[in-house]
Amino acid sequence: MKSKLLILSVVFFVSCSVFNKQIKNNEEDYQVIPKPLKLTKEDGKFVIGANTKIIAVEELANEANFLKQLLLPIKLEVSKNSFEKDAIELKLDTAIENDEAYFLEINPKKITIRAKTSRGVFYGIQTLRQLLPPEIETQVTVSNLSVPAVAIYDEPRFKYRGMHLDVGRHFSPVAFIKKYIDLIAFHKMNTFHWHLTEDQGWRIEIKKYPKLTEVGAFRKETLVGHARNKGKRKFDGKPYGGFYTQEEVKEIVAYASSKHITVIPEIELPGHSLAAIASYPHLGNTGKQYEVGTRWGVFKEIYAPKEETFQFLEDVLTEVIALFPSKLIHIGGDEAPKKQWKESQYAQEIIKREGLKDEHELQSYFIKRIEKFLNSKGRNIIGWDEILEGGLAPNVAVMSWRGTKGGIAAAKQKHNVVMTPNHSCYFDHYQVTKEERANEPIAIGGKTTVKDVYDYEPMPKNLEPEFQKYILGAQANVWTEYITTSDKVEYMILPRMTALSEVVWSAKEQKSYPDFNKRLKTLSKRFDAMKLNYAKHSLK
């Protein structure tokens, strides 16, 4: 009896294998975003079942565990035996040149993901994820899953593929920061720019200066609505605040690292510093006691360019760089009104002493002091494009947000650049026209549709070839003046983030919005399974 059952099992297995080889796959089976560099459709399917093993060497244990968790409904085992047949094998291949590239090969017998580094293997897994049914995202137990046969070679176009999140205006809990990181990883992006300090809130614990979180992390109330006219402003009367402990920061940085994401912290200076000055008034130019900001916009209060301020910032940054291994530290540098410096006798004496032309050069002096300190610690600074005014510090990188001119100017000066122009990469903007805003949540203004994002080209047309290597990539910014909840953050970034992921990853020659939109509609089923809050009207 047992021999008969064994024979029947073998016959069944062989029949299934033959059947799987004969299955004809179609275009609908390969709706992947971002679009892979080379994708060859093949016949047949691989069936992931209870006997399937994940094969991985020790160096890929993190990636193997990620895949195991992704396929948790089937409860697969991880093995080091490379001779397994019914398997998903993760392999390192030093012959592959690009550190982020991968090969994904699926046939009815086996799935293989090869890459030079663990990062490339991770991206290969993300592509495999999109080839699987969206039901895997629900984590409901299933007996097997089928995936279409294919041969893919893929690599990113740009080195820097980022998403920013402002937690100064509205705070996001640790659980959502991790979810945000998951979304960055899902889209094969590699950088999380974490905007941690603002006029309206200081969000990171600094042991040496406890008032930054005791005072600076909380505001007494918050502006309601858009009112920019002082006489028409209304406030909610509700205290608001929050901050991340250093242990929470470590937890988030480690989590991001497991997803191959670099976290770049931003500590704003010399402007957008009201929360810090409210905590320690001697850091300001007037010595007055201020309150943490309760409205939006630009405040006149900025750090005084004195030795006590530099000591404070060096102390803060010492603790920050101990938490963040990122080579780049963002120092802001934007929207710093110079009125208080013009009125400050001390600031004017520094301008005279240092032979500076004006307050713009004083800001450059201020930033160069900070850069020198960070360089001494093995780090480099990156800042918004206002830092071009008054002259760039020697090793600084620039984020070009006021259009693309700043990025072009910085690249021509041989500085690294991340393009993040507000016309295409500001996800706090409305996603529809003024006429269509009635049913949309309040936003800061503007209009940036999914198509606007998709049509953006990070490499400036008028930038000479010899300077193009300085354009590292692009990033979307999420400013949260009017984005009050985590749920709304999701709505504002999705699916615009999906469009940007293809802009920074896929080959320019392969881009086609109609094709992208078709694939996006397929991907939206996965968003639904993941219970994400996204702008469904963008799928039209």
Backbone torsions as a table, in degrees:
resi	resn	phi	psi	omega
1	MET	NA	-43.5	-179.5
2	LYS	-63.8	-38.7	-179.8
3	SER	-66.1	-34.6	178.0
4	LYS	-66.5	-43.2	178.7
5	LEU	-62.8	-38.8	179.1
6	LEU	-63.8	-42.9	179.2
7	ILE	-63.2	-43.4	179.4
8	LEU	-62.4	-39.4	179.9
9	SER	-64.2	-43.6	179.2
10	VAL	-63.2	-44.9	179.5
11	VAL	-60.9	-42.9	180.0
12	PHE	-63.2	-43.4	-179.7
13	PHE	-63.0	-45.5	179.7
14	VAL	-63.0	-41.4	-179.9
15	SER	-62.6	-43.3	179.2
16	CYS	-64.4	-40.2	179.9
17	SER	-62.8	-43.8	178.3
18	VAL	-63.7	-42.5	-179.8
19	PHE	-63.3	-44.0	-179.4
20	ASN	-62.5	-34.8	178.9
21	LYS	-68.2	-29.4	-174.3
22	GLN	-87.2	-13.0	-177.5
23	ILE	-62.3	130.3	178.1
24	LYS	-93.2	116.6	177.4
25	ASN	-87.1	156.5	179.5
26	ASN	-127.0	178.2	-175.6
27	GLU	-56.0	-34.1	-176.9
28	GLU	-64.9	-18.9	-178.3
29	ASP	-80.3	-6.7	-171.6
30	TYR	-127.3	41.4	-176.1
31	GLN	-87.2	74.4	-173.9
32	VAL	-101.5	140.0	174.0
33	ILE	-130.9	132.1	-4.0
34	PRO	-70.5	156.3	-175.4
35	LYS	-63.9	125.3	179.2
36	PRO	-65.2	154.5	-179.0
37	LEU	-63.8	-46.0	178.5
38	LYS	-136.9	124.5	179.3
39	LEU	-134.2	120.0	178.6
40	THR	-112.9	114.3	179.4
41	LYS	-72.0	139.9	177.8
42	GLU	-132.4	163.4	180.0
43	ASP	-83.5	151.5	176.2
44	GLY	98.7	170.6	179.1
45	LYS	-140.2	151.3	170.9
46	PHE	-101.5	133.1	-179.8
47	VAL	-104.0	119.6	176.4
48	ILE	-88.5	115.2	-178.5
49	GLY	-128.9	-170.2	-175.0
50	ALA	-62.2	-27.3	-178.1
51	ASN	-90.5	-4.3	179.9
52	THR	-68.9	137.7	178.1
53	LYS	-112.6	150.4	169.3
54	ILE	-98.7	121.5	-179.1
55	ILE	-105.6	127.9	-179.9
56	ALA	-158.1	142.4	173.8
57	VAL	-75.4	167.8	-175.6
58	GLU	-57.8	-35.9	-178.8
59	GLU	-64.3	-17.4	-179.2
60	LEU	-110.5	22.8	-179.0
61	ALA	-61.5	-38.6	179.3
62	ASN	-62.8	-43.6	-179.0
63	GLU	-70.3	-39.1	177.7
64	ALA	-62.4	-40.3	178.8
65	ASN	-67.2	-38.6	177.0
66	PHE	-60.9	-45.0	179.3
67	LEU	-64.6	-40.3	178.3
68	LYS	-60.3	-42.9	178.7
69	GLN	-67.0	-36.3	178.4
70	LEU	-63.6	-37.7	-178.5
71	LEU	-100.7	26.9	-177.4
72	LEU	-54.0	-34.6	179.3
73	PRO	-56.4	-22.4	-179.6
74	ILE	-102.3	-15.4	177.1
75	LYS	58.0	67.5	-179.4
76	LEU	-85.4	154.9	175.7
77	GLU	-98.9	151.0	176.0
78	VAL	-101.4	133.2	-177.1
79	SER	-132.7	156.6	174.8
80	LYS	-102.6	2.3	-177.8
81	ASN	-80.8	104.0	-175.5
82	SER	-74.0	-2.6	-179.2
83	PHE	-93.8	1.4	176.0
84	GLU	-60.2	138.9	-179.2
85	LYS	-92.8	-52.0	-179.2
86	ASP	-82.8	79.5	-167.9
87	ALA	-147.8	160.0	168.2
88	ILE	-112.9	110.1	-174.5
89	GLU	-104.8	129.4	176.4
90	LEU	-105.4	123.6	-172.6
91	LYS	-132.6	145.5	170.9
92	LEU	-94.6	135.5	-176.2
93	ASP	-135.4	104.1	-175.9
94	THR	-70.7	-11.0	179.1
95	ALA	-74.3	-18.0	178.2
96	ILE	-77.3	131.7	-172.3
97	GLU	-81.7	-46.5	-174.0
98	ASN	-78.5	128.9	-177.2
99	ASP	-62.9	-23.2	-177.2
100	GLU	-108.3	3.3	-178.9
101	ALA	-79.4	162.2	176.0
102	TYR	-154.1	155.6	167.9
103	PHE	-110.1	132.6	172.9
104	LEU	-121.7	116.7	-179.1
105	GLU	-122.8	121.8	-179.4
106	ILE	-123.9	125.2	171.6
107	ASN	-134.7	173.1	-176.3
108	PRO	-60.6	-14.1	-177.8
109	LYS	-100.3	-27.6	-170.0
110	LYS	-162.5	155.5	170.3
111	ILE	-116.4	130.8	178.1
112	THR	-128.0	131.9	172.9
113	ILE	-119.9	119.6	-179.4
114	ARG	-118.2	141.9	177.7
115	ALA	-160.0	160.4	177.9
116	LYS	-69.6	-35.2	-175.8
117	THR	-130.0	167.9	176.7
118	SER	-63.4	-29.9	178.2
119	ARG	-62.7	-44.7	177.8
120	GLY	-62.1	-41.0	177.0
121	VAL	-60.7	-41.6	179.5
122	PHE	-60.1	-42.8	178.6
123	TYR	-66.5	-34.9	175.7
124	GLY	-62.3	-38.1	177.3
125	ILE	-64.8	-39.0	178.7
126	GLN	-63.5	-35.0	176.3
127	THR	-69.5	-44.6	175.8
128	LEU	-55.4	-40.4	179.5
129	ARG	-55.7	-43.3	-178.6
130	GLN	-73.5	-19.6	177.2
131	LEU	-82.6	-15.9	177.3
132	LEU	-84.1	158.2	178.4
133	PRO	-58.8	143.4	-179.5
134	PRO	-60.8	-17.4	-179.2
135	GLU	-60.7	-21.4	179.7
136	ILE	-62.4	-25.0	-178.7
137	GLU	-71.0	-17.7	-178.6
138	THR	-84.3	-14.3	-179.4
139	GLN	61.2	26.2	174.4
140	VAL	-82.1	133.8	-176.4
141	THR	-61.0	132.1	176.4
142	VAL	-134.0	160.8	-178.2
143	SER	-86.0	-31.6	178.1
144	ASN	-160.2	162.2	178.1
145	LEU	-136.4	139.6	177.6
146	SER	-109.8	146.9	-179.5
147	VAL	-135.4	135.6	-174.6
148	PRO	-70.0	144.8	177.9
149	ALA	-66.9	141.8	-176.5
150	VAL	-167.0	158.2	170.5
151	ALA	-126.4	119.1	-176.8
152	ILE	-125.6	132.1	164.0
153	TYR	-118.2	131.2	-173.6
154	ASP	-144.4	145.3	173.9
155	GLU	-155.5	152.6	-177.3
156	PRO	-79.6	151.4	177.0
157	ARG	-77.3	-41.7	-176.5
158	PHE	-114.8	148.7	-179.9
159	LYS	-74.2	-36.8	-175.4
160	TYR	-105.5	119.1	-179.6
161	ARG	-134.7	100.8	-166.1
162	GLY	-125.8	160.9	170.4
163	MET	-132.7	138.1	-179.1
164	HIS	-109.4	152.0	172.6
165	LEU	-144.8	124.7	176.5
166	ASP	-88.7	116.3	175.8
167	VAL	-108.5	6.4	179.5
168	GLY	-74.5	-44.2	-179.9
169	ARG	-74.4	-51.5	173.9
170	HIS	-130.7	132.9	-171.2
171	PHE	-83.4	140.4	175.2
172	SER	-113.3	131.9	179.8
173	PRO	-67.6	162.4	-177.5
174	VAL	-55.4	-42.8	-178.0
175	ALA	-58.8	-39.6	179.6
176	PHE	-74.4	-35.4	176.7
177	ILE	-57.7	-40.3	177.3
178	LYS	-65.8	-39.6	177.9
179	LYS	-64.3	-39.9	177.4
180	TYR	-61.1	-43.0	176.7
181	ILE	-62.7	-40.4	176.8
182	ASP	-58.6	-41.4	179.7
183	LEU	-67.9	-37.6	176.0
184	ILE	-60.8	-45.5	-180.0
185	ALA	-65.4	-41.8	179.4
186	PHE	-56.4	-35.5	-178.3
187	HIS	-91.9	13.5	178.4
188	LYS	58.9	29.6	172.1
189	MET	-89.4	163.1	-171.9
190	ASN	-130.9	5.7	-177.1
191	THR	-138.5	132.9	173.8
192	PHE	-116.3	111.4	178.7
193	HIS	-92.3	110.6	-171.6
194	TRP	-104.4	105.5	-175.9
195	HIS	-84.8	101.4	-165.1
196	LEU	-101.5	-15.5	-178.2
197	THR	-132.1	144.0	-176.7
198	GLU	-155.1	174.6	173.9
199	ASP	-63.9	-32.6	-173.9
200	GLN	-95.7	1.2	178.4
201	GLY	171.8	133.3	174.0
202	TRP	-101.0	122.7	-166.1
203	ARG	-112.9	7.9	-178.8
204	ILE	-126.8	131.7	179.7
205	GLU	-66.9	128.7	173.4
206	ILE	-121.4	112.5	-171.7
207	LYS	-58.5	-39.5	-174.6
208	LYS	-73.3	-20.8	-177.4
209	TYR	-130.0	76.8	-175.0
210	PRO	-63.1	-24.7	-179.4
211	LYS	-67.2	-19.1	178.6
212	LEU	-59.3	-34.3	177.6
213	THR	-101.9	-27.9	176.8
214	GLU	-67.3	-39.4	-178.9
215	VAL	-107.8	-53.7	-170.6
216	GLY	-68.2	-18.9	-177.7
217	ALA	-85.7	-1.0	-174.9
218	PHE	-133.3	136.9	174.2
219	ARG	-117.8	153.6	-172.9
220	LYS	-75.1	-23.3	-179.4
221	GLU	-168.4	177.7	-176.0
222	THR	-136.8	141.7	177.2
223	LEU	-59.7	139.6	176.4
224	VAL	-104.7	126.0	175.8
225	GLY	76.9	-164.0	-169.9
226	HIS	-93.1	-7.7	-168.2
227	ALA	-47.2	116.4	177.0
228	ARG	-99.9	-19.8	177.0
229	ASN	-76.7	121.9	-174.2
230	LYS	-53.7	-37.7	-177.6
231	GLY	-73.2	-15.1	-177.4
232	LYS	-108.2	4.6	-177.4
233	ARG	-72.1	139.6	174.5
234	LYS	-124.2	143.8	-178.6
235	PHE	-123.7	154.7	-174.4
236	ASP	-83.7	-11.5	177.9
237	GLY	71.1	12.6	-176.3
238	LYS	-110.4	124.5	175.3
239	PRO	-58.6	143.5	-176.4
240	TYR	-142.8	140.8	176.3
241	GLY	175.1	-173.1	-178.5
242	GLY	153.6	157.6	177.4
243	PHE	-157.4	167.1	178.5
244	TYR	-102.5	129.7	173.8
245	THR	-71.5	163.4	179.0
246	GLN	-65.1	-31.8	176.3
247	GLU	-65.9	-38.6	177.7
248	GLU	-67.2	-38.9	177.4
249	VAL	-61.4	-46.1	178.2
250	LYS	-58.3	-42.2	179.5
251	GLU	-61.4	-43.3	-179.0
252	ILE	-69.3	-42.8	179.2
253	VAL	-62.3	-41.6	178.2
254	ALA	-65.5	-40.0	178.9
255	TYR	-62.8	-45.0	179.0
256	ALA	-62.5	-41.2	179.6
257	SER	-60.4	-37.4	178.9
258	SER	-66.1	-19.4	177.0
259	LYS	-102.7	12.4	179.0
260	HIS	61.2	41.7	179.5
261	ILE	-119.9	129.6	175.6
262	THR	-88.4	131.9	177.2
263	VAL	-100.4	118.5	176.4
264	ILE	-101.9	114.7	178.5
265	PRO	-80.2	148.0	173.6
266	GLU	-118.4	122.5	173.4
267	ILE	-116.0	105.2	-171.6
268	GLU	-68.1	137.0	172.8
269	LEU	-162.6	154.1	-8.4
270	PRO	-80.8	-12.9	178.6
271	GLY	-93.5	-172.4	-176.7
272	HIS	49.7	42.6	-171.8
273	SER	-123.5	17.2	-175.1
274	LEU	-61.4	-38.7	-179.2
275	ALA	-62.2	-38.6	178.1
276	ALA	-69.2	-41.9	-179.4
277	ILE	-68.5	-34.4	175.0
278	ALA	-63.6	-31.8	179.3
279	SER	-77.3	-39.4	-178.6
280	TYR	-135.1	87.5	-173.8
281	PRO	-56.8	-25.4	-178.4
282	HIS	-67.8	-12.2	177.8
283	LEU	-77.9	-15.7	-179.5
284	GLY	-86.3	-177.7	-176.8
285	ASN	-93.3	-13.8	-174.4
286	THR	-112.3	-19.2	-176.1
287	GLY	79.8	-2.2	-179.7
288	LYS	-73.5	155.2	174.3
289	GLN	-85.5	122.9	179.3
290	TYR	-110.7	166.5	173.8
291	GLU	-104.8	153.9	172.6
292	VAL	-60.2	138.8	-175.3
293	GLY	-58.2	139.4	179.7
294	THR	-115.2	-10.6	177.8
295	ARG	-116.5	174.5	178.2
296	TRP	-98.0	172.1	179.2
297	GLY	111.3	-166.4	-177.2
298	VAL	-103.3	131.8	179.1
299	PHE	-102.2	149.6	-177.3
300	LYS	-76.8	-19.4	-176.7
301	GLU	-72.5	123.8	175.4
302	ILE	-136.5	164.5	-179.6
303	TYR	-60.7	140.9	172.6
304	ALA	-75.0	139.7	-177.6
305	PRO	-82.8	53.8	-177.0
306	LYS	-115.0	167.5	-172.9
307	GLU	-61.6	-36.0	178.2
308	GLU	-61.4	-36.1	178.9
309	THR	-68.4	-45.5	179.7
310	PHE	-62.6	-37.7	178.1
311	GLN	-64.5	-43.9	177.5
312	PHE	-58.1	-49.5	-177.1
313	LEU	-66.1	-36.7	177.1
314	GLU	-65.6	-39.8	177.4
315	ASP	-63.6	-45.8	179.1
316	VAL	-60.4	-49.6	-176.3
317	LEU	-67.3	-28.5	175.5
318	THR	-61.5	-43.0	178.0
319	GLU	-71.5	-35.9	-179.6
320	VAL	-64.8	-47.1	-176.9
321	ILE	-71.0	-19.4	174.2
322	ALA	-71.5	-22.2	-178.5
323	LEU	-94.6	-28.9	-173.4
324	PHE	-118.3	116.9	178.7
325	PRO	-77.7	-3.6	-178.3
326	SER	-52.9	135.1	176.4
327	LYS	-64.4	-33.8	-179.6
328	LEU	-97.1	137.1	172.3
329	ILE	-121.5	124.8	-178.0
330	HIS	-85.3	129.9	-177.5
331	ILE	-115.0	12.0	177.7
332	GLY	72.0	-109.5	179.4
333	GLY	89.6	1.4	-176.6
334	ASP	-97.3	160.6	169.8
335	GLU	43.6	55.9	179.6
336	ALA	-110.6	92.7	179.8
337	PRO	-58.7	144.0	-173.8
338	LYS	-102.7	5.0	-175.2
339	LYS	-57.1	-45.9	-178.5
340	GLN	-66.5	-32.5	176.8
341	TRP	-70.3	-36.6	177.5
342	LYS	-64.1	-31.9	-177.0
343	GLU	-92.0	-6.6	-175.9
344	SER	-91.6	120.9	177.6
345	GLN	-61.3	-39.5	-179.3
346	TYR	-63.2	-46.7	-179.8
347	ALA	-61.9	-40.0	-179.4
348	GLN	-67.8	-33.5	177.1
349	GLU	-66.3	-37.1	178.3
350	ILE	-66.2	-42.7	178.2
351	ILE	-57.2	-43.2	-179.7
352	LYS	-69.4	-44.9	-176.8
353	ARG	-62.7	-40.8	-175.5
354	GLU	-89.9	0.0	179.6
355	GLY	66.2	37.9	-178.4
356	LEU	-88.1	151.5	-177.1
357	LYS	-74.9	-43.6	-175.2
358	ASP	-163.0	-169.3	-177.9
359	GLU	-68.0	-27.1	176.6
360	HIS	-65.5	-40.7	176.7
361	GLU	-71.2	-26.0	174.6
362	LEU	-66.5	-38.8	176.4
363	GLN	-64.2	-41.2	177.7
364	SER	-61.4	-41.9	176.0
365	TYR	-59.2	-43.6	-179.5
366	PHE	-60.3	-48.8	-177.4
367	ILE	-68.6	-37.1	178.7
368	LYS	-64.2	-34.3	176.2
369	ARG	-61.6	-44.0	-179.7
370	ILE	-69.1	-39.6	179.2
371	GLU	-62.1	-43.3	-179.4
372	LYS	-58.9	-41.2	178.7
373	PHE	-64.7	-48.6	-178.4
374	LEU	-65.9	-37.3	175.8
375	ASN	-60.3	-36.3	179.8
376	SER	-66.9	-19.3	178.4
377	LYS	-100.1	8.6	178.4
378	GLY	82.0	18.0	-179.7
379	ARG	-118.8	158.5	174.9
380	ASN	-118.4	157.3	179.6
381	ILE	-101.3	152.9	170.1
382	ILE	-132.1	142.2	-177.6
383	GLY	-147.7	167.7	177.5
384	TRP	-67.9	163.1	-167.6
385	ASP	-68.0	-9.9	174.2
386	GLU	-61.9	-21.3	-178.7
387	ILE	-68.9	-7.8	172.7
388	LEU	-68.5	-28.7	-176.6
389	GLU	-70.7	123.2	-179.0
390	GLY	91.7	-2.7	177.2
391	GLY	104.6	134.9	-179.2
392	LEU	-79.2	144.1	170.2
393	ALA	-66.9	155.7	-169.2
394	PRO	-56.2	-46.4	-171.4
395	ASN	-109.2	15.8	-172.4
396	VAL	-76.6	147.0	169.9
397	ALA	-105.3	155.7	-172.4
398	VAL	-122.7	136.8	168.6
399	MET	-102.3	118.9	-175.9
400	SER	-93.1	103.9	-176.5
401	TRP	-108.8	-27.4	-179.0
402	ARG	-87.5	64.0	-173.3
403	GLY	81.9	-151.5	-175.1
404	THR	-114.0	-7.8	-175.8
405	LYS	-58.9	-42.5	-179.5
406	GLY	-62.0	-41.2	178.8
407	GLY	-64.4	-41.4	178.8
408	ILE	-64.1	-45.2	-179.7
409	ALA	-61.8	-42.6	-179.0
410	ALA	-66.9	-42.3	179.4
411	ALA	-61.2	-39.5	179.6
412	LYS	-68.6	-20.3	173.4
413	GLN	-91.6	8.4	176.6
414	LYS	66.9	40.3	173.1
415	HIS	-109.8	143.1	176.9
416	ASN	-65.6	146.1	-173.5
417	VAL	-135.5	138.4	167.7
418	VAL	-113.9	122.4	-178.9
419	MET	-85.1	127.3	179.1
420	THR	-148.0	52.2	-174.3
421	PRO	-64.8	139.9	-175.5
422	ASN	-64.6	-23.4	-177.9
423	HIS	-71.8	-19.6	-177.6
424	SER	-130.1	-16.6	-170.5
425	CYS	-123.9	16.0	177.0
426	TYR	-103.0	105.5	-174.3
427	PHE	-88.2	9.0	169.5
428	ASP	-88.9	-5.2	176.9
429	HIS	-74.3	158.5	171.6
430	TYR	-60.9	152.7	179.6
431	GLN	-100.1	1.3	-176.0
432	VAL	-135.9	174.0	177.6
433	THR	-73.7	167.6	178.6
434	LYS	-57.6	-37.0	-178.0
435	GLU	-68.3	-20.9	-176.1
436	GLU	-103.0	6.8	-172.3
437	ARG	-78.5	-11.6	-172.7
438	ALA	-54.1	-37.9	-177.4
439	ASN	-100.3	9.4	-179.1
440	GLU	-97.4	148.6	173.5
441	PRO	-65.7	150.9	-177.8
442	ILE	-58.6	138.7	178.0
443	ALA	-133.1	174.2	-175.8
444	ILE	-70.7	-24.2	-177.6
445	GLY	139.1	-161.0	176.6
446	GLY	68.3	-175.8	175.5
447	LYS	-153.8	115.5	177.5
448	THR	-135.4	101.9	-178.5
449	THR	-85.4	171.3	175.4
450	VAL	-59.0	-40.5	179.8
451	LYS	-66.9	-38.3	176.3
452	ASP	-57.4	-44.0	179.2
453	VAL	-65.4	-47.4	-176.1
454	TYR	-63.7	-34.5	-178.0
455	ASP	-77.8	-8.5	-178.2
456	TYR	-70.0	137.4	177.1
457	GLU	-117.6	110.3	-175.9
458	PRO	-63.9	-27.3	-178.6
459	MET	-86.3	110.8	-177.6
460	PRO	-59.5	137.4	-178.1
461	LYS	-63.3	-36.6	-174.0
462	ASN	-94.6	17.7	177.2
463	LEU	-94.4	122.0	-176.8
464	GLU	-59.4	146.6	-176.7
465	PRO	-51.5	-36.8	-176.0
466	GLU	-69.4	-15.4	179.4
467	PHE	-103.6	-6.9	-174.9
468	GLN	-64.8	-26.9	-179.1
469	LYS	-65.3	-16.2	180.0
470	TYR	-83.3	-10.1	175.3
471	ILE	-84.4	101.8	-174.1
472	LEU	-75.5	-29.7	-176.8
473	GLY	157.9	-150.2	-175.7
474	ALA	-144.2	164.9	-176.9
475	GLN	-149.2	147.1	171.8
476	ALA	-101.4	143.4	-179.6
477	ASN	-111.0	138.2	-179.8
478	VAL	-122.9	95.0	177.7
479	TRP	-89.7	136.5	-165.4
480	THR	-111.6	27.5	175.2
481	GLU	-51.3	-44.5	-176.2
482	TYR	-113.8	10.4	178.0
483	ILE	-107.1	91.2	-165.9
484	THR	-87.5	-18.5	-175.4
485	THR	-132.8	161.3	177.2
486	SER	-62.5	-38.2	179.6
487	ASP	-60.1	-39.2	-180.0
488	LYS	-74.1	-31.5	174.6
489	VAL	-57.7	-46.3	178.7
490	GLU	-56.9	-45.5	-178.2
491	TYR	-62.2	-37.4	-177.2
492	MET	-76.9	-27.4	-177.3
493	ILE	-93.6	-25.0	-175.5
494	LEU	-108.3	130.1	6.2
495	PRO	-99.0	21.2	179.1
496	ARG	-62.0	-36.5	176.3
497	MET	-60.5	-37.1	179.5
498	THR	-63.7	-40.5	177.4
499	ALA	-64.0	-44.1	-179.8
500	LEU	-64.8	-33.7	-179.2
501	SER	-60.3	-36.0	178.4
502	GLU	-75.9	-33.0	177.9
503	VAL	-60.4	-43.2	-173.9
504	VAL	-91.2	-15.2	-178.5
505	TRP	-101.8	-50.3	-167.6
506	SER	-81.1	158.0	178.4
507	ALA	-64.1	137.2	-178.2
508	LYS	-56.9	-38.7	-176.5
509	GLU	-66.7	-20.8	-177.1
510	GLN	-90.8	-7.8	-174.1
511	LYS	-69.6	134.7	176.7
512	SER	-153.4	115.9	-176.6
513	TYR	-63.2	-42.9	177.2
514	PRO	-57.9	-40.8	178.6
515	ASP	-66.7	-42.9	177.8
516	PHE	-60.3	-46.1	-177.5
517	ASN	-61.2	-36.5	177.2
518	LYS	-64.6	-45.1	179.5
519	ARG	-68.1	-33.1	178.8
520	LEU	-63.5	-39.1	178.7
521	LYS	-62.6	-36.4	175.4
522	THR	-67.8	-44.6	-179.2
523	LEU	-63.4	-29.9	-179.1
524	SER	-60.2	-28.3	176.7
525	LYS	-64.5	-33.6	176.4
526	ARG	-71.7	-39.6	174.7
527	PHE	-57.3	-41.8	178.9
528	ASP	-62.6	-44.3	179.8
529	ALA	-63.8	-32.6	179.1
530	MET	-82.3	-2.7	179.5
531	LYS	58.2	43.0	177.9
532	LEU	-87.7	146.9	176.8
533	ASN	-94.9	106.1	-176.6
534	TYR	-130.0	164.0	-177.2
535	ALA	-79.3	91.7	-175.5
536	LYS	-64.2	-26.5	180.0
537	HIS	-65.1	-17.3	180.0
538	SER	-72.9	-10.2	-177.4
539	LEU	-86.1	-4.2	-177.0
540	LYS	-67.0	NA	NA
